[in-house]
Amino acid sequence: MGSLSKGPEQRSIMFVGEINEEKAADLISALLVLSQEKEEDSKKPEDIKLYISTYGGSAHEMFGIYDIINFCKSFCDIQTIGIGKVMSAGTLLLAAGTPGKRKLGKNCQVMIHSVNGGSIGELHNLENEMEQMKNLQDMYIQCLSNETSMTKRQILSLINRKVNVYLSSDEAVEKGLADGVLK
C-alpha cells in the first residue's frame, strides 16, 4: 500500500482570537508537531502556513509563541498570513514568519502600540511592575527590529505616538512586517 498524500490543509494552522495561555499552548503544540513531520523521501518538512487574525493579547504568551516559531524555522519554513486584523501582540507573530513568506490580505489592518498593562497596590510593587513593563517593551522592540526593516529607533518613534498606530497592508509591507500582499 502506498503512502497517503497529505493535503496542504494539514500543514495549515488558523490562529483567530485573543492571544492567551490556552490558545498559545494549542498553537505551540501544533507548530512543534508539524515542524517535525516530513514525508519519507524528504529531508525537510513542507512549509507550515500560519493564518493569523487577532486583536492581540498577552505579551508573555506572544513571546512564547515567537520563540517556538523561531525554533521551528530550523526544521521548516513558516509562512505567516495575516487576514482581517493583525494587531498588538499579533504583529510580532506575523513578522516572525520565514522572510519572503510573510503575507497579508489586501484588506488586513495591522496595528502596533506600546505595551499595555495595569496594576494597583503598594508603591514598591507598582515600581516593580513598571520596570517589568519597560523590559517587555524593550524585548518587543528588539524582536520587531530583528524581524523587520525597521530600526529600534523607528519602532520606538511609532509607539511613542501614545496611540494605536494602524497600518494598511501596503504600509505594513513597507515597514517590513510582511513581505507582500495576497493577490
N, C-alpha and C positions, 0 to 999 in steps of 0.2 A: 504494500500500500504506500503510495506516495505521500509526501508531507502536505499538510493542508496549507494553502496560502492564506496569509493574514492580510486583511484589507487595511487601508490607511486609517479607517476609523478606530482600529485597535491600537494605533500609535498616537491617538489624539486625546487630549485632556481638556475639558471645558471647566475653567475656574470662573464662577459667577458669584458675586455677592461679597459680603464682608470678609476681610482677611482676619480670621480669628483662630483660636487654638485648634478647634476641631477640623475646620477646613484646611488649615495648614498641615495638620497631621495626615489627612487624606491625600493632599497634593504631594507632599514629600514622599509618602509611601508609593504612590503611583509613579512618580519620577524615578525612584530607586529601582522599582521592578522593571519598568520599561527600558531604562538605560542599560540594564544587564541582559535583556533579551536580544538574541540575534539568531538569524537563520543559520542552519547547519553549515552552509558553504560560505558564509560571510564572516569577515573579520571584525566588522563594526556594525552595530545595530542601525536600522533605519532611523531617520530623524524622528524626534518626538515633536508633535505640534501642540503647543500650549496656547489655547484661546483664553483671553483674559477680558473680563468685563467687571469692574469693581469700583466702588467709591473709596476703597482703601480699608484701613483698619489698623490692627496692632503693629507697631514698629518692630517689636521683638519677633513676632511671627513672620513678618516680612523678611527680616534678616535671616531667620532660619530657612525659609524657602530660597532666598537668594543664595545662601551658602550651598544648598543642595543642588540648585541649578548649576552653579559653577563646578561642583564636584561631578555631576552627571555629564557635563560637557567634555570631560576627559574620556568618556565612553562613546558618546554620540552627540550629534548636533541637536540643539533645542531651538525650534522655530517658535517665536512668540508672535502672536497675532492679537492685536488689540481691537476689540469690537465694542461699539456703543460708547463706553466710557472706560477710561483707564486713569484713575485718579489717586493722588496721595501715595500710599504705600505701593499701589499697583504700578506706578510709574517706574519704579526701580525694577520690578519683576519683568516688565516689558523690555526695558533696556538690557536686562541680563541675558537675553537670548543670544544665540550664536551670531556674531557680526555677519551682516549680509542676509540674515534670515529673520529679521525683526520687521514685522509689517503692521500696518494699521488699516482699518476700514476707512473708506473715504470720508465718512461722516462721524468717525470716532472723535471724541473730545478727550484731551489729555489735560490733567491738572497737576500742578506742583505747588507746594506750600511749605512753610516751616513746620516743625514738629509741634503737634498739639498735645495738650495734657492739662490736668488739673489736680489739685491736691489741697487738702486743708489739714491743719494740725499745728504742732509747735514749730516755732521759727527754725530750729535746727533741722527738723525733718523737711520743712519747705526748702531750705537752702540746699539740702542734700538732693531733693527731688529736682530742683532747678539745675543742679550740676549734672545729674543723670540725663535730663532732657537735652542739655547742651551737648553732652557726649553722644547721644543718639543722633542729634542733628549733624554733628561733625562726621560721624560714621556715614550717615546718609549722603552728605555732600561728597565725601571721599569716594563712596561706591558709585554714585552717579557720575562723578568725574572720570572714574576708571572705565565706565561703560559707554560714555558719550563723547561727543566732540567738544563738550563744554569744560572749561576750567573750573576749579573750585571757586574762584572769584566770580565767574559768570553765574554759577548756580547760586551763590550767596546773594548776588545782586537781584536775582529773580525772587528768592524767598524773603529778602529784606523789604520787599514792597509791602509786606504785612497784610497781604490779601491773597486769596486763592488766585493763582495765575493759570488761566485757561489757554490752551494751545489747540489750534486746529491740527488735523493730521499732517498737513504740509509743514506747519510751523514746528511740530514735534520732530519731523524728519530733518528739518534744517538744523535743529539743536542736537541731533544725533541720538535722540531717544528711540528712534526706529530708523530703518533703512529705506523704507518705501511704503507706498500706499497701494492697497489691493485694487486691482482694475476690475 
